[in-house]
Each structure stands twice: as structure tokens, then as C-alpha cells.
Amino acid sequence: MTKQQKTNAATAIVSAFCRTISKKEQQKREVRLQQQIETPFEPVFRFAVATDIHINEDAPFRAERLKEMFASAYDYAAKDASHPTLDAVLFAGDNTDSGSQIQYDILLETLQQSLRKETKLITVMGNHDHGRTGVEGYRKNLDDRLDKHDVVGGYHFIGLSPLPNDTWHTPKQVLWMAKELRKAAKDDPERPIFTFQHGHIWKSVYVSRSWYTQASAYLHPVFARYPQVINFSGHSHGPINHPLTVWQSRYTSFGAGTLNYFEMERDIGDNTVPAGSENAAQYFIVEIDKDNRVRVLPYNILTHDFFRTLPDSAQQLIYFVENPADRKTYPYTCARKKTDSAPRFSQQAKAVVENVTNDSVAVRFDQAQAEVCVYGYRLMLSAAVAPKKTIQRKEIYSEYYFEPMPKTLSCTFDGLQPDTAYQVRIYPLNVWRKAGAPLSVSFKTKV
């Protein structure tokens, strides 16, 4: 099968499982979700998920971020009187930057300093781990098993490592996953089953259109047989406070972020690695209670705190799976597009021009507001007088992935005509690219 045939097959299969529901039903599930988040929650099991650590001897801050990940997870657990334990930690691949022995030595030293005896470490390889020492280096330093099915505290964790220099999984691996899932579901059909691999399932979580496992067309229907599957993946470096980092169709998927740098989907301009993208270090703390409810807590290592629902909000961001085995309770469906309203500018919001020359201008504006997320902005430059034809169009990120999120943003237009009147309209966009009413500013270039 050619790569194009694989892609076509993945498209058909994934699309078939992304069945939408009515707006009314989606709203009902979102109300239920908020009620569940606000109810008391007493964990009986807790684990952390990190990915794309990229340990590198030339970037010592990456090992320091990993140490902080462990320290913050243990500190959080210690505050829970009912279950003051971190039971497990998952690494979803790209543990090292190039698979060299010196990088494994740094990683092992970090683990020796950070990992406690009561915590089970479960890892898989990523494409970067297939570098210098390859499979043998991973086997020697981390785990002799490339694929693994571990049971910790009664919960099943099933992981797959990719083939060298790729994110492909063989048919044999897919069949093995199917067999292990049958075992886990037979053990307890109501409990969540946690699966993980380096590459996303294509067209599932944020950035999975660009970075995904080539075996998506085969793994997706295997996972889809079991609604209790909660899958974690990495590879893309997408921000974990993006609303689409969680995705539910026939099962639940999470993009696990990065301890290294951000990378975005190719949908705001063509800029997938925005300025400041190296300021990224985040992971999940996952908790389960006695009723099999699961909550996933995104943590920002750089701010030493959990993410907020919105940058200016005091409310903690929590992803919640009320009943993993019941698809009818899923709130993170494709139908969120129907309920997520467009962002809006406040009545006090302003746009001003700066550094006006005879052929350029910088436009600075206040950020818009949203119920879920202001993803970015579309800026339209046109003549200030009729026929007001659009001359330039630009799109920029809102920088929602930074905390604190900047209060204002700026965008520069070049190549303008001297002594000419222009207008810029600024449209706020949500994650579905739904645009709100614009903010506008007019100006005239210098002679």
C-alpha cells in the first residue's frame, strides 16, 4: 500500500467514527460536564503523562524541566490526604533528542534523582529515540520491551513503540494491541484502559492533521471497539491547553503536549512554530476515582501551576471523562463546533497604529474575549475609501498558549503606498476559525 493509499484509508476510517450529534445534545453534555467537574472527587489512582522530552547534552534545561515535572507531580500528590501517591508515569516517546548514549546517561541520572520507588515508569520509543543507539540503546537503558502491557493498581497500560525513523506500527503490532485490549476489557469492562504511542491518530487531537502515526487507519478501528480506551500520544508538540487536545469519537484521545517547544497546526497563516515557541514545558496529571471517573489536569512547568480555563480566569482547566465506557456521556465531540461561539471584542477594546512610515505600519490591538479560547486573528488591510478592496490579509496567533497571555498584540504591514489612506479590520477567531465582529482602525501613510 502506498503512502497516499494509507492516507486515503485513514481519512475514510477516522471520518466514519467522528459522528456528530445535535447542538442540543452537545449543549446538554457540556452542562453535565461542568456539573461533574464541580462535584467532589477523591482519587484512588494517579499517574503523570509526559512526552517529547528530547533530552540533549547541549540543552541542559530540558533535564531540569523533567526534574520539575517529577517534583511538581509529587508535591501535588502529597497534598492529597486520601491518596498521597504518584502511582505511575508514562513517557510517550522522544525521550531523547537523538538516541545517543550520553543523552540516555543524562536521562537515567535525572530519573535516579527524581523517580521514587512507589512510582512505576512506563515508556515507549519515539522517532527521535531511533537515532544513534537505536532500538538497542532503548532496550539497554529504559526497557527491554518495545511494546508493553503493564497493570498497575488494577489499571491497564498498553504502549506501542514505532519503527525506526518513522511513526509506523506493523500489522503484527496492531494485532498485538487488539489482543491485549481484549484481555484488559475482559478483566474489567467498566474501567478505563490507557493506551499510548508516540504519533497521534490522524485527524483526532490538535496538530494531528500534520503529525500522526502512519498506522492510524489500522489502530483507530482497534481502539474504537472499546469506548473505555483513553489514548495518549505526542510527536506534534501541540499545546495542551488548546481545546482540541482532547477528542472523543468512539473512544477518548489526548495530545500530551511537550517538555520542549510548541508546534502548531498549519492553519494560522503558514507559521507552525511561532515566536517564543521554546517557552513550552507541560504535562498531564491523570486521576481516577472509585466510580471510574477520570480527570486530566494540564500542568504548566514554566509557571509552576495548573493551566486555567482562560488566561485571565481563576478557574483551573480540567478535562473530565465521566464514564469512559459510555459514549453517550462524551462531551468532547466534533459537535463542539456548533456550541463554541465566536470571540468578541469588549466595548473598551481599541486598535491603534504605531511606527507609521511611507510604506509600512504596525497595528496594535487589545485581545478579544471568548468563552473557550481566542485562537487567533485575521487582519484585513484595505483602502480606506471605496471600493475598499482587500490589499493584504494576515493571520496571527493570540498566544493563548502563554501564561500570562499578552494583553495586546501587534502586526506589521509592509509594501504600502505613500500618502495613502488605509483601513485595517481585525477579526477574532475561535479554534474552529469562526470569526467574531471586527475591530477596525484607519490611518494614512507618510508622504
Secondary structure, 3 states (H helix, E strand, C coil): CCHHHHHHHHHHHHHHHCCCCCHHHHHHHHHHHHHHHHCCCCEEEEEEEECCCCECCCCCHHHHHHHHHHHHHHHHHHCCCCCCCCCEEEECCCCECCCCHHHHHHHHHHHHHHCCCCCEEEECCCHHHHCCCHHHHHHHHCCCCCCEEEEECCEEEEECCCCCCCCCCCHHHHHHHHHHHHHHHHHCCCCCEEEECCCCCCCCCCCCCCCCCCCHHHHHHHHCCCCCEEEEECCCCCCCCCHHHEEECCCEEEECCCCCCCCCCCCCCCCCCCCCCCCCCEEEEEEEECCCCEEEEEEECCCCEECECCCCCCCECCEEECCCCCHHHCCCCCCHHHHCCCCECCCCCCEEEECCCCCCEEEEEECCECCCCCCEEEEEEEECCCCCCEEEEEEEECCCCCCCCCCEEEEEECCCCCCCEEEEEEEEECCCCCECCCEEEEEECCC
